[in-house]
Amino acid sequence: MATESTHAPASNDKALEDLLSSETGSRDLSGFQGKFVIALLIAWSLFQLWYASPLSFMLNFGTLNEDQAKFIHLAFASFLAFSLFPATRRSSHTSITVFDWLFALGASISCLYLLVFRDQLSERIGAPTTTDVVIAVIGMLTLLEATRRALGPPLTVVAIVFLTFTFGGQYMPDVIAHKGASLNKVASHQWLTTEGVFGVALGVSTAFVFLFVLLGAMLDKAGAGNYLIKVSFSLLGHMRGGPAKAAVVASGLSGIISGSSIANVVTTGTFTIPLMKRVGFPATKAGAVEVAASTNGQLTPPIMGAAAFLMVEYVGISYLEVIKHAILPALISYIALVYIVHLEAVKMGMQGIQRLHKPTLAQRMLSWITTTLILLVLGALVYYGSTFLESTLGDYGYLVMLLVLLAGYFALVKLSAAYPDLAVDDASIELEHLPEPRPTIFAGLYFGLPIVVLLWALAVKHYSPQQSAFYAVVALIAVVLTHRPLKSWLRGEHDWLSQFRVCWQDFVEGLISGARNMVGIGIATAAAGIIVGTVTLTGLGQMMTEFVEFISGGNLMLILIFTAIICIILGMGLPTTANYIVVSTLMAPVIVSLGAANGLIVPLIAVHLFVFYFGILADDTPPVGLAAFAAAAIARADPIKTGIQGFTYDIRTAILPFMFIFNTQLLLIGLTGVFDLIVTVVSAIIAILVFSAATQGYWFVKTRLWETAALLLIAFSLFRPGYWWDMIYPPSVTLPAAQLDAQIEKIKAGNFIQLNVEGMTIEGDEVSKTIQLQLEDDSGDATARLESLGLMLSQDGERRIVDLVVFGSPAERAGVDFGWEITGIQVKSDRLPKELVFIPALLLLVFIGWLQRRRLAAATTA
């Protein structure tokens, strides 16, 4: 261990500084320029709070629509990008140059021009004036330069490639050729409309992402990040490899307040990596554990970087639905990583750190049961109590809820004041014994109140993510401004008033940090809009479908592998958010349409999560993986070795997207009840643990080659029991189209009908595919229910022909067109449950476990 640390590259500290500055800007400004930029950062945060608040509507002052807010949002982001990021490494890192000022002014004026002249621009859509085009060109060029500075060359190069494709479509190969576009048309489409730069992605950054990033920044400044680390360590440090397990849990919890894998590495890794090394983990593995945990932090709801909010817009489902679909894969991925750390600790013969007071098994069980019951009771009180108060007291109910919240906050702070504040460094942890869980947990429970407010607003009131985040931030601001003096006063300290100054400084630093962290995200979402604009302007999406189908031969598995490789390659240079936007825009429709052509209904959310997962994995994939470089810099280890080791830990994450594409129950889709949910969760956990043991080559003892193969087979069977069962019993039968009316009248509201359709597209291609349509209600006859789906049919003997497809209807979105024929109805077969495959799989698992336990016993007695 010492050798690995001693021989680490001497440039690690510099590498870490470069990585940190690449996220937030490398300039260290002072004097007037420093004060001006700080004022601008604070102003941006305050603007976003004002935009999200109801005050503008209550006061009828400063109200902004979504487009106006986007113009101001990008104006702030671009100006700050040129202020904080120098043009080159040799440019001044302590002052803003004249050229920077010119670029910053040009970029912000190009955005604000759309705000000032929005009425005139709306009157001449499609016919821009020369001034409009000049402003648009300046805006596009400065955006590309801001992207290069803030995010590096990759995203800039990708955007330029797509712009080149837009202008020179007539010179492209036939498979992706188009007629090209003029400068006026491109400038107007990309800058003057909401189809390009100022599209959905930038709208999500403006409305949702900023507030959640601000929430995370303020929680971190208030000390919540350190609190989560210490709590994780106090609860898990007694286990084998305890510090590493604490790192995994702390990074998962930090995913609630952070949207960046690099930020996760830096915040939790500076504590956990040295601690893991102190208990015996080699530097490379200590860094790799933190990398694997931190990259998965972005998978953890509710924030998930910016992707969760983008999925709301792109997939067309609610924010709570996105969280529901993402929760099980994230959960089992983290469980697997904890288990991998356990296997590493067992292989190295590690023991846990002793507790001062070791509880018995009965005491531990009682503690967990009590904690679970308390959480359930509190959840029920929040849900039913708030509903009761609102229904009985009306608007006064909110006042009572506010008073209860304040009383709860005071009680939690009083509880916290009875215990010492937590230290902020790893040296405060004694390896001879663990900190007691009770005082560690009670020292900062009040940090959870803003999260409770967030979940209440989302789950109980069903507010929008923007409203929910605003109320959570307001609650957090109240905590940040009062928790230190209140604790000091409750402890009877005489200088409690001076703590207000510390709190005010934390608040201001939170505003600054939140805005600074948003510069790169704001620029990334705007630049990614160029790619989206190119797709909508040129019809590239349809071309990509044909191109990918051609090179893959229509094989869905090859398409998925191809997409995963694209995600990882692009993710090496693009931020996760930009990578997600680019690949989901191009590949999501391809996977859905080709899945339908193969008779497989792939939910759109599954495809978007697939793309998102592999975009995240790029952060620890050599040779670029930035998270691996950050962890290696902290661990004093080789970054390439750290990245490779981290990727071996992350194989468990890489397998999940392939599984939930084919088994959507892992996304909690298509479950029939509570028992089905329990079986799905338990089988998924067992499957990921077995897969982890197989890939690590160790279970109770080192696995033999045939055992590894058998464990992989067991894991696959538990993840995809339908693969084997479908070979024995077909999953569905095809009924003739003549039975459509009878079948559709049997389906209850909320359920789906699957139809085989075929016909000719506008381009003249013959298409045959399976579509799935959801019936919203069960009123009316078959004709009325079909019309509610947007389908009007005629009958020609036994045939059912589509006479009309309503624009914007479910049928139109599924790709059905006029003149197509419904050739059959897919109905589930009446067969035994596929979960019966679990029985032989689990019996084989027990047999392998028995063999390994025998070998372990023999080795122990030898």
Sequence and secondary structure as in RCSB ss.txt:
>XXXX:A:sequence
MATESTHAPASNDKALEDLLSSETGSRDLSGFQGKFVIALLIAWSLFQLWYASPLSFMLNFGTLNEDQAKFIHLA
FASFLAFSLFPATRRSSHTSITVFDWLFALGASISCLYLLVFRDQLSERIGAPTTTDVVIAVIGMLTLLEATRRA
LGPPLTVVAIVFLTFTFGGQYMPDVIAHKGASLNKVASHQWLTTEGVFGVALGVSTAFVFLFVLLGAMLDKAGAG
NYLIKVSFSLLGHMRGGPAKAAVVASGLSGIISGSSIANVVTTGTFTIPLMKRVGFPATKAGAVEVAASTNGQLT
PPIMGAAAFLMVEYVGISYLEVIKHAILPALISYIALVYIVHLEAVKMGMQGIQRLHKPTLAQRMLSWITTTLIL
LVLGALVYYGSTFLESTLGDYGYLVMLLVLLAGYFALVKLSAAYPDLAVDDASIELEHLPEPRPTIFAGLYFGLP
IVVLLWALAVKHYSPQQSAFYAVVALIAVVLTHRPLKSWLRGEHDWLSQFRVCWQDFVEGLISGARNMVGIGIAT
AAAGIIVGTVTLTGLGQMMTEFVEFISGGNLMLILIFTAIICIILGMGLPTTANYIVVSTLMAPVIVSLGAANGL
IVPLIAVHLFVFYFGILADDTPPVGLAAFAAAAIARADPIKTGIQGFTYDIRTAILPFMFIFNTQLLLIGLTGVF
DLIVTVVSAIIAILVFSAATQGYWFVKTRLWETAALLLIAFSLFRPGYWWDMIYPPSVTLPAAQLDAQIEKIKAG
NFIQLNVEGMTIEGDEVSKTIQLQLEDDSGDATARLESLGLMLSQDGERRIVDLVVFGSPAERAGVDFGWEITGI
QVKSDRLPKELVFIPALLLLVFIGWLQRRRLAAATTA
>XXXX:A:secstr
 HHHHHTS TTHHHHHHHHHHHHH S    HHHHHHHHHHHHHHHHHHHHHHSSHHHHHT S   HHHHHHHHHH
HHHHHHHHHS SSTTS SSS  HHHHHHHHHHHHHHHHHHHTHHHHHHTTT   HHHHHHHHHHHHHHHHHHHHH
H HHHHHHHHHHHHHHHTGGGS GGG      HHHHHIIIIISTTTTTSHHHHHIIIIIHHHHHHHHHHHHHTHH
HHHHHHHHHHHTTSTTHHHHHHHHHHHHHTTT   HHHHHHHHHHHHHHHHHHTT  HHHHHHHHHHHHHHHTTS
TTTTTTHHHHHHHHH   HHHHHHHHHHHHHHHHHHHHHHHHHHHHHTT     BSS   HHHHHHHHHHHHHHH
HHHHHHHHHHHHHHHHHHTTHHHHHHHHHHHHHHHHHHHHHHTS    SSGGGS SSSB  HHHHHHTSGGGGHH
HHHHHIIIIIS   HHHHHHHHHHHHHHHHHHHHHHHHHHTT TTGGGHHHHHHHHHHHHHHHHHHHHHHHHHHH
HHHHHHHHHHHHHTHHHHHHHHHHHHHTT HHHHHHHHHHHHHHHHTTS HHHHHHHHHHHHHHHHHHHHHHTT 
   HHHHHHHHHHHHHHGGGSTTT HHHHHHHHHHTS HHHHHHHHHHHTHHHHHHHHHHHH GGGGT S  SHH
HHHHHHHHHHHHHHHHHHHHHTBSSSB  HHHHHHHHHHHHHHH HHHHHHHHS SEEEE GGGHHHHHHH  TT
 EEEEEEEEE TTS EEEEEEEEE     S HHHHHHHTTEEEEEETTEEEEEEE TTSHHHHTT  TT EEEEE
EEE     GGGGHHHHHHHHHHHHHHHHHHHHHHHH 
